[in-house]
Amino acid sequence: MDLEQMRRLCLSFPAATEDVKWEDHLVFSVGDKMFCMTNFEPPFSCSFKVRDEEFEEMGNREGLAPAPYMARAKWIVVRNPAALDRQEWSHYLRQSYDLVKARLTKKLRGELGLD
């Protein structure tokens, strides 16, 4: 997965937006809530939310770790893009989007056309 592939996938999700934060991070959000964050400059890293029950196992996989500052919210950082295959990338990015979307208020989901 490279930056452009990740960008296309994340922006294909309904009401997903992108923004640059902290000068060097591309952040994908739904309803102004982040679901994926990556950096522009090497070395590669990408962070996203995972299910509570997956967090520990994924944090122990080669090339993955609990995300700094976001681990308490069950975010994982991928430091080696080859640590996940294409299907896993699609699954985990969509799952992160879905987890964040589910925490939006019903009113906001309605305004975004997500209900």
DSSP file (Angstrom, degrees, kcal/mol; ACC not computed):
  #  RESIDUE AA STRUCTURE BP1 BP2  ACC     N-H-->O    O-->H-N    N-H-->O    O-->H-N    TCO  KAPPA ALPHA  PHI   PSI    X-CA   Y-CA   Z-CA
    1    1 A M              0   0    0      0, 0.0     2,-0.2     0, 0.0    83,-0.1   0.000 360.0 360.0 360.0 126.2    0.0    0.0    0.0
    2    2 A D     >  -     0   0    0      1,-0.0     4,-2.6    79,-0.0     5,-0.2  -0.631 360.0 -94.1-110.2 176.8    1.4    3.4   -0.9
    3    3 A L  H  > S+     0   0    0      1,-0.2     4,-2.5    -2,-0.2     5,-0.1   0.887 123.0  48.4 -59.4 -43.0    0.2    6.8   -0.1
    4    4 A E  H  > S+     0   0    0      2,-0.2     4,-2.4     1,-0.2    -1,-0.2   0.893 112.0  48.7 -68.7 -38.9   -1.9    7.3   -3.2
    5    5 A Q  H  > S+     0   0    0      2,-0.2     4,-2.4     1,-0.2    -2,-0.2   0.921 113.1  48.4 -63.9 -43.5   -3.6    3.9   -2.9
    6    6 A M  H  X S+     0   0    0     -4,-2.6     4,-2.9     1,-0.2     5,-0.3   0.917 110.8  51.3 -62.1 -43.5   -4.4    4.6    0.7
    7    7 A R  H  X S+     0   0    0     -4,-2.5     4,-2.4    -5,-0.2    -2,-0.2   0.936 110.7  47.3 -60.6 -48.4   -5.8    8.0   -0.2
    8    8 A R  H  X S+     0   0    0     -4,-2.4     4,-0.7     2,-0.2    -1,-0.2   0.917 114.7  47.0 -60.4 -43.8   -8.0    6.5   -2.9
    9    9 A L  H >< S+     0   0    0     -4,-2.4     3,-1.0     1,-0.2     4,-0.4   0.955 113.8  45.8 -64.6 -50.6   -9.3    3.8   -0.6
   10   10 A C  H >< S+     0   0    0     -4,-2.9     3,-1.2     1,-0.3    -1,-0.2   0.889 112.5  50.6 -62.4 -39.9  -10.0    6.1    2.3
   11   11 A L  H 3< S+     0   0    0     -4,-2.4    -1,-0.3    -5,-0.3     5,-0.2   0.608  97.2  69.9 -76.0  -9.6  -11.7    8.7    0.2
   12   12 A S  T << S+     0   0    0     -3,-1.0    -1,-0.2    -4,-0.7    -2,-0.2   0.643  79.3  95.8 -78.6 -13.8  -14.0    6.0   -1.3
   13   13 A F  S X  S-     0   0    0     -3,-1.2     3,-1.9    -4,-0.4    81,-0.0  -0.561  94.8 -90.6 -77.2 140.9  -15.8    5.7    2.0
   14   14 A P  T 3  S-     0   0    0      0, 0.0    -1,-0.1     0, 0.0    -2,-0.1  -0.239 105.3  -2.2 -55.6 131.6  -19.0    7.7    2.3
   15   15 A A  T 3  S+     0   0    0      1,-0.2    16,-0.6    -4,-0.1     2,-0.2   0.598  92.1 152.1  64.7  15.1  -18.5   11.3    3.7
   16   16 A A  E <   -A   30   0A   0     -3,-1.9     2,-0.3    -5,-0.2    -1,-0.2  -0.529  21.8-172.6 -75.5 142.7  -14.7   10.7    4.2
   17   17 A T  E     -A   29   0A   0     12,-2.6    12,-2.4    -2,-0.2     2,-0.3  -0.868  13.5-140.7-129.2 163.9  -12.6   13.8    4.1
   18   18 A E  E     +A   28   0A   0     -2,-0.3     2,-0.3    10,-0.2    10,-0.2  -0.942  21.8 167.7-126.3 152.8   -8.8   14.4    4.1
   19   19 A D  E     -A   27   0A   0      8,-2.0     8,-3.3    -2,-0.3     2,-0.5  -0.984  34.0-118.9-156.9 153.0   -6.9   17.2    5.8
   20   20 A V  E     -A   26   0A   0     -2,-0.3     2,-0.3     6,-0.2     6,-0.2  -0.887  36.4-179.7 -98.7 126.7   -3.2   18.0    6.6
   21   21 A K  E >>  +A   25   0A   0      4,-2.4     4,-1.7    -2,-0.5     3,-0.7  -0.918  61.0  12.7-125.2 152.0   -2.5   18.3   10.3
   22   22 A W  T 34 S-     0   0    0     -2,-0.3     2,-0.7     1,-0.3    -1,-0.1   0.765 115.5 -84.6  55.1  28.0    0.6   19.1   12.2
   23   23 A E  T 34 S+     0   0    0      1,-0.2    -1,-0.3     2,-0.1    -3,-0.0   0.068 125.3  45.2  70.7 -23.9    2.2   20.2    8.9
   24   24 A D  T <4 S+     0   0    0     -3,-0.7    16,-1.9    -2,-0.7     2,-0.4   0.227  89.2  88.4-138.3  17.8    3.3   16.7    7.8
   25   25 A H  E  <  -AB  21  39A   0     -4,-1.7    -4,-2.4    14,-0.2     2,-0.6  -0.974  57.9-146.8-123.7 132.5    0.4   14.2    8.4
   26   26 A L  E     -AB  20  38A   0     12,-2.7    12,-2.4    -2,-0.4     2,-0.4  -0.858  24.7-166.0 -93.0 122.2   -2.4   13.4    6.0
   27   27 A V  E     -AB  19  37A   0     -8,-3.3    -8,-2.0    -2,-0.6     2,-0.4  -0.928  11.6-156.7-117.9 132.1   -5.5   12.6    8.1
   28   28 A F  E     +AB  18  36A   0      8,-3.0     7,-3.0    -2,-0.4     8,-1.5  -0.911  23.3 174.6-107.4 134.1   -8.7   11.0    6.9
   29   29 A S  E     -AB  17  34A   0    -12,-2.4   -12,-2.6    -2,-0.4     2,-0.4  -0.885  29.6-151.2-136.1 161.7  -11.8   11.7    8.9
   30   30 A V  E >  S-AB  16  33A   0      3,-2.2     3,-1.4    -2,-0.3   -14,-0.1  -0.981  92.8  -6.6-132.3 125.0  -15.5   11.1    8.9
   31   31 A G  T 3  S-     0   0    0    -16,-0.6     3,-0.1    -2,-0.4   -15,-0.1   0.868 130.4 -59.0  58.1  37.6  -17.6   13.8   10.6
   32   32 A D  T 3  S+     0   0    0      1,-0.2     2,-0.5     0, 0.0    -1,-0.3   0.609 113.3 119.3  65.4  15.2  -14.4   15.5   11.7
   33   33 A K  E <   -B   30   0A   0     -3,-1.4    -3,-2.2     0, 0.0    -1,-0.2  -0.955  66.5-121.2-110.7 125.6  -13.3   12.4   13.6
   34   34 A M  E     +B   29   0A   0     -2,-0.5    -5,-0.3    -5,-0.2     3,-0.1  -0.343  36.5 165.5 -66.5 139.3  -10.0   10.8   12.5
   35   35 A F  E    S+     0   0A   0     -7,-3.0    14,-0.7     1,-0.4     2,-0.3   0.472  70.5  19.4-124.5 -12.9  -10.0    7.2   11.3
   36   36 A C  E     -BC  28  48A   0     -8,-1.5    -8,-3.0    12,-0.2    -1,-0.4  -0.974  58.8-176.1-156.2 142.1   -6.6    7.1    9.6
   37   37 A M  E     +BC  27  47A   0     10,-2.2    10,-3.2    -2,-0.3     2,-0.3  -0.996   8.1 169.4-142.4 135.2   -3.4    9.1    9.7
   38   38 A T  E     -BC  26  46A   0    -12,-2.4   -12,-2.7    -2,-0.4     2,-0.3  -0.936  28.1-117.9-139.3 163.6   -0.2    8.8    7.7
   39   39 A N  E     -B   25   0A   0      6,-1.4     6,-0.2    -2,-0.3   -14,-0.2  -0.707   6.7-144.6-102.6 155.9    2.9   10.8    7.2
   40   40 A F  S    S+     0   0    0    -16,-1.9    -1,-0.1    -2,-0.3   -15,-0.1   0.835  81.1  62.0 -82.5 -35.4    4.2   12.4    4.0
   41   41 A E  S    S-     0   0    0    -17,-0.4    -2,-0.1     2,-0.1   -17,-0.0  -0.651  92.6 -68.0 -98.5 146.9    7.9   11.9    4.6
   42   42 A P  S    S+     0   0    0      0, 0.0     2,-0.1     0, 0.0    -1,-0.1  -0.328  98.0  67.8 -62.6 154.9    9.8    8.7    5.1
   43   43 A P  S    S-     0   0    0      0, 0.0    -2,-0.1     0, 0.0    -4,-0.1   0.547  89.6-122.2 -76.4 152.1   10.0    6.5    7.1
   44   44 A F        +     0   0    0     35,-0.1     2,-0.3    -2,-0.1    -4,-0.1  -0.258  40.4 161.2 -59.5 139.6    6.5    5.2    6.4
   45   45 A S        -     0   0    0     -6,-0.2    -6,-1.4    35,-0.0     2,-0.3  -0.929  12.3-179.3-156.2 146.4    3.9    5.1    9.1
   46   46 A C  E     -CD  38  78A   0     32,-1.6    32,-3.6    -2,-0.3     2,-0.4  -0.990   8.5-161.8-145.4 134.3    0.2    4.8    9.2
   47   47 A S  E     +CD  37  77A   0    -10,-3.2   -10,-2.2    -2,-0.3     2,-0.3  -0.926  16.2 158.6-121.2 145.0   -2.1    4.7   12.2
   48   48 A F  E     -CD  36  76A   0     28,-1.9    28,-2.8    -2,-0.4     2,-0.2  -0.980  40.1 -95.4-156.8 163.0   -5.7    3.5   12.4
   49   49 A K  E     - D   0  75A   0    -14,-0.7     2,-0.3    -2,-0.3    26,-0.2  -0.566  37.1-171.9 -83.0 142.6   -8.3    2.3   15.0
   50   50 A V        -     0   0    0     24,-2.7     5,-0.1    -2,-0.2     2,-0.0  -0.849  35.1 -81.2-126.9 167.3   -8.9   -1.4   15.6
   51   51 A R    >>  -     0   0    0     -2,-0.3     3,-1.5     1,-0.1     4,-1.3  -0.356  41.4-116.1 -65.5 147.7  -11.4   -3.4   17.6
   52   52 A D  H >> S+     0   0    0      1,-0.3     3,-0.6     2,-0.2     4,-0.5   0.891 115.7  52.6 -51.6 -44.0  -10.6   -3.7   21.3
   53   53 A E  H 34 S+     0   0    0      1,-0.2     4,-0.3     2,-0.1    -1,-0.3   0.653 111.5  46.6 -72.1 -14.7  -10.3   -7.5   21.0
   54   54 A E  H <> S+     0   0    0     -3,-1.5     4,-2.8     2,-0.1     5,-0.3   0.625  90.0  86.8 -95.3 -17.5   -7.7   -7.1   18.1
   55   55 A F  H <X S+     0   0    0     -4,-1.3     4,-2.4    -3,-0.6     5,-0.1   0.897  89.2  42.9 -57.1 -52.2   -5.6   -4.5   19.7
   56   56 A E  H  X S+     0   0    0     -4,-0.5     4,-0.8     2,-0.2    -1,-0.2   0.933 116.4  47.4 -63.0 -46.8   -3.2   -6.6   21.7
   57   57 A E  H >4 S+     0   0    0     -4,-0.3     3,-0.9     1,-0.2     4,-0.4   0.930 114.9  45.6 -61.1 -46.1   -2.6   -9.2   19.0
   58   58 A M  H >< S+     0   0    0     -4,-2.8     3,-1.4     1,-0.3    -1,-0.2   0.874 106.1  60.0 -67.2 -35.8   -2.0   -6.6   16.3
   59   59 A G  H 3< S+     0   0    0     -4,-2.4    -1,-0.3    -5,-0.3    -2,-0.2   0.689 105.7  50.0 -64.8 -17.0    0.3   -4.6   18.5
   60   60 A N  T << S+     0   0    0     -3,-0.9    -1,-0.3    -4,-0.8    -2,-0.2   0.445  86.5 108.8 -99.8  -3.0    2.5   -7.7   18.7
   61   61 A R  S X  S-     0   0    0     -3,-1.4     3,-1.9    -4,-0.4     2,-0.1  -0.454  83.6 -94.2 -74.3 148.1    2.7   -8.3   15.0
   62   62 A E  T 3  S+     0   0    0      1,-0.3    -1,-0.1    -2,-0.1     3,-0.1  -0.410 112.4  16.2 -60.2 129.0    6.0   -7.6   13.1
   63   63 A G  T 3  S+     0   0    0      1,-0.3    16,-3.0    -2,-0.1    17,-1.1   0.389 113.7  87.9  86.9  -3.2    5.9   -4.1   11.7
   64   64 A L  E <   +E   78   0A   0     -3,-1.9    -1,-0.3    14,-0.2    14,-0.2  -0.886  46.6 163.6-124.3 156.5    3.0   -3.0   13.8
   65   65 A A  E     -E   77   0A   0     12,-1.8    12,-3.4    -2,-0.3    -5,-0.1  -0.978  49.2 -73.9-160.0 161.9    2.8   -1.5   17.3
   66   66 A P  E     -E   76   0A   0      0, 0.0    10,-0.3     0, 0.0     5,-0.1  -0.444  62.1-107.9 -58.2 136.7    0.4    0.4   19.6
   67   67 A A    >>  -     0   0    0      8,-2.4     4,-1.5   -19,-0.1     3,-1.1  -0.515  32.8-109.5 -73.8 129.9    0.2    4.0   18.2
   68   68 A P  T 34 S+     0   0    0      0, 0.0    -1,-0.1     0, 0.0    -3,-0.0  -0.318  99.9   1.5 -56.3 139.1    2.0    6.6   20.3
   69   69 A Y  T 34 S+     0   0    0      1,-0.2    -2,-0.1    -3,-0.1     3,-0.0   0.178 132.0  61.4  69.0 -17.0   -0.5    8.9   22.1
   70   70 A M  T X4> +     0   0    0     -3,-1.1     3,-1.4     5,-0.1     5,-1.1   0.403  68.4  97.4-118.1  -0.2   -3.4    7.0   20.6
   71   71 A A  G ><5S+     0   0    0     -4,-1.5     3,-2.2     1,-0.3    -1,-0.1   0.852  78.1  61.8 -60.9 -35.2   -3.0    3.5   22.0
   72   72 A R  G 3 5S+     0   0    0      1,-0.3    -1,-0.3    -5,-0.2    -2,-0.1   0.760 104.2  50.0 -64.4 -21.2   -5.5    4.1   24.8
   73   73 A A  G < 5S-     0   0    0     -3,-1.4    -1,-0.3     2,-0.1    -2,-0.2   0.224 126.4-104.5 -97.4  12.6   -8.1    4.6   22.1
   74   74 A K  T < 5 +     0   0    0     -3,-2.2   -24,-2.7     1,-0.2     2,-0.4   0.908  66.2 155.8  66.8  46.9   -7.0    1.3   20.5
   75   75 A W  E   < -D   49   0A   0     -5,-1.1    -8,-2.4   -26,-0.2     2,-0.3  -0.842  27.0-155.0-102.2 142.7   -5.0    2.7   17.6
   76   76 A I  E     -DE  48  66A   0    -28,-2.8   -28,-1.9    -2,-0.4     2,-0.5  -0.876   5.4-144.3-112.7 145.0   -2.2    0.7   15.9
   77   77 A V  E     -DE  47  65A   0    -12,-3.4   -12,-1.8    -2,-0.3     2,-0.6  -0.954   6.7-152.7-110.5 132.6    0.7    2.2   13.9
   78   78 A V  E     +DE  46  64A   0    -32,-3.6   -32,-1.6    -2,-0.5   -14,-0.2  -0.914  17.5 173.8-101.6 119.0    2.0    0.3   10.9
   79   79 A R  S    S+     0   0    0    -16,-3.0   -15,-0.2    -2,-0.6   -35,-0.1   0.605  72.0  46.6-101.2 -15.2    5.7    1.0   10.3
   80   80 A N    >   -     0   0    0    -17,-1.1     3,-2.4     1,-0.1     4,-0.3  -0.956  69.3-155.3-128.0 111.7    6.2   -1.4    7.5
   81   81 A P  G >  S+     0   0    0      0, 0.0     3,-1.0     0, 0.0    -1,-0.1   0.755  94.5  62.8 -60.5 -22.8    3.6   -1.3    4.7
   82   82 A A  G 3  S+     0   0    0      1,-0.2     4,-0.0    -3,-0.1   -19,-0.0   0.552  80.0  84.1 -77.3  -6.8    4.4   -4.9    3.8
   83   83 A A  G <  S+     0   0    0     -3,-2.4     2,-0.4   -20,-0.1    -1,-0.2   0.744  95.9  43.8 -66.8 -22.2    3.3   -6.0    7.3
   84   84 A L  S <  S-     0   0    0     -3,-1.0     2,-0.1    -4,-0.3    -1,-0.1  -0.968  84.3-133.6-121.7 138.6   -0.3   -6.1    5.9
   85   85 A D     >  -     0   0    0     -2,-0.4     4,-2.7     1,-0.1     5,-0.2  -0.366  38.0 -94.2 -82.2 173.2   -1.3   -7.5    2.6
   86   86 A R  H  > S+     0   0    0      1,-0.2     4,-2.3     2,-0.2     5,-0.2   0.875 126.0  49.9 -56.6 -42.0   -3.7   -5.6    0.3
   87   87 A Q  H  > S+     0   0    0      2,-0.2     4,-2.5     1,-0.2    -1,-0.2   0.903 111.1  49.2 -65.1 -41.1   -6.8   -7.4    1.6
   88   88 A E  H  > S+     0   0    0      2,-0.2     4,-3.1     1,-0.2     5,-0.3   0.912 108.8  53.1 -65.4 -41.8   -5.8   -6.6    5.2
   89   89 A W  H  X S+     0   0    0     -4,-2.7     4,-2.5     1,-0.2     5,-0.3   0.955 111.8  45.4 -55.6 -50.3   -5.2   -3.0    4.4
   90   90 A S  H  X S+     0   0    0     -4,-2.3     4,-2.1    -5,-0.2     5,-0.2   0.924 115.1  48.1 -59.5 -45.4   -8.6   -2.7    2.9
   91   91 A H  H  X S+     0   0    0     -4,-2.5     4,-2.8     1,-0.2    -2,-0.2   0.951 114.9  42.6 -61.0 -52.5  -10.2   -4.5    5.8
   92   92 A Y  H  X S+     0   0    0     -4,-3.1     4,-2.4     2,-0.2    -1,-0.2   0.856 114.3  49.4 -70.8 -35.1   -8.5   -2.6    8.6
   93   93 A L  H  X S+     0   0    0     -4,-2.5     4,-2.2    -5,-0.3    -1,-0.2   0.919 115.1  44.7 -68.6 -41.0   -9.0    0.9    7.0
   94   94 A R  H  X S+     0   0    0     -4,-2.1     4,-2.8    -5,-0.3    -2,-0.2   0.917 113.2  51.1 -66.4 -41.9  -12.7    0.2    6.4
   95   95 A Q  H  X S+     0   0    0     -4,-2.8     4,-2.7    -5,-0.2    -2,-0.2   0.914 109.3  50.3 -61.9 -42.4  -13.1   -1.2    9.9
   96   96 A S  H  X S+     0   0    0     -4,-2.4     4,-2.3     2,-0.2     5,-0.2   0.933 111.1  49.4 -60.8 -45.6  -11.4    1.9   11.4
   97   97 A Y  H  X S+     0   0    0     -4,-2.2     4,-2.9     1,-0.2    -2,-0.2   0.939 112.6  47.7 -56.0 -48.8  -13.8    4.1    9.3
   98   98 A D  H  X S+     0   0    0     -4,-2.8     4,-2.2     1,-0.2    -2,-0.2   0.885 110.5  51.2 -63.5 -40.4  -16.8    2.0   10.5
   99   99 A L  H  X S+     0   0    0     -4,-2.7     4,-0.6     2,-0.2    -1,-0.2   0.912 115.0  42.3 -63.7 -42.5  -15.7    2.1   14.2
  100  100 A V  H >< S+     0   0    0     -4,-2.3     3,-1.1    -5,-0.2     4,-0.4   0.917 112.9  52.9 -71.0 -43.0  -15.3    5.9   14.1
  101  101 A K  H >< S+     0   0    0     -4,-2.9     3,-1.5     1,-0.3    -2,-0.2   0.882 102.9  59.0 -58.8 -39.5  -18.5    6.4   12.1
  102  102 A A  H 3< S+     0   0    0     -4,-2.2    -1,-0.3     1,-0.3    -2,-0.2   0.739 101.3  55.9 -64.4 -22.6  -20.4    4.4   14.7
  103  103 A R  T << S+     0   0    0     -3,-1.1    -1,-0.3    -4,-0.6    -2,-0.2   0.503  85.4 103.1 -89.0  -5.0  -19.4    6.8   17.4
  104  104 A L  S <  S-     0   0    0     -3,-1.5   -73,-0.0    -4,-0.4    -3,-0.0  -0.417  85.4 -95.9 -72.5 154.2  -20.8    9.8   15.6
  105  105 A T     >  -     0   0    0      1,-0.1     4,-2.7    -2,-0.1     5,-0.2  -0.334  28.3-118.0 -66.7 153.7  -24.1   11.2   16.9
  106  106 A K  H  > S+     0   0    0      1,-0.2     4,-2.2     2,-0.2     5,-0.2   0.887 116.4  54.4 -58.6 -39.2  -27.2   10.0   15.1
  107  107 A K  H  > S+     0   0    0      2,-0.2     4,-2.4     1,-0.2    -1,-0.2   0.934 109.9  45.3 -61.3 -47.2  -27.9   13.6   14.1
  108  108 A L  H  > S+     0   0    0      2,-0.2     4,-2.1     1,-0.2    -2,-0.2   0.901 110.6  53.2 -66.1 -41.0  -24.4   14.0   12.5
  109  109 A R  H  <>S+     0   0    0     -4,-2.7     5,-3.4     1,-0.2     6,-0.6   0.910 110.8  48.7 -59.0 -40.4  -24.7   10.6   10.7
  110  110 A G  H ><5S+     0   0    0     -4,-2.2     3,-1.1     3,-0.2    -2,-0.2   0.918 109.4  51.0 -64.6 -43.7  -28.0   11.8    9.3
  111  111 A E  H 3<5S+     0   0    0     -4,-2.4    -1,-0.2     1,-0.3    -2,-0.2   0.834 112.4  47.6 -62.6 -32.5  -26.5   15.2    8.2
  112  112 A L  T 3<5S-     0   0    0     -4,-2.1    -1,-0.3    -5,-0.2    -2,-0.2   0.486 115.6-116.3 -86.7  -2.9  -23.7   13.3    6.5
  113  113 A G  T < 5S+     0   0    0     -3,-1.1    -3,-0.2    -4,-0.4    -2,-0.1   0.807  77.5 127.2  73.9  30.0  -26.1   10.9    4.8
  114  114 A L      <       0   0    0     -5,-3.4    -4,-0.2    -6,-0.2    -5,-0.1   0.467 360.0 360.0-100.1  -3.4  -24.7    7.9    6.6
  115  115 A D              0   0    0     -6,-0.6    -1,-0.2    -5,-0.1    -5,-0.1   0.441 360.0 360.0 -97.4 360.0  -27.9    6.5    8.1
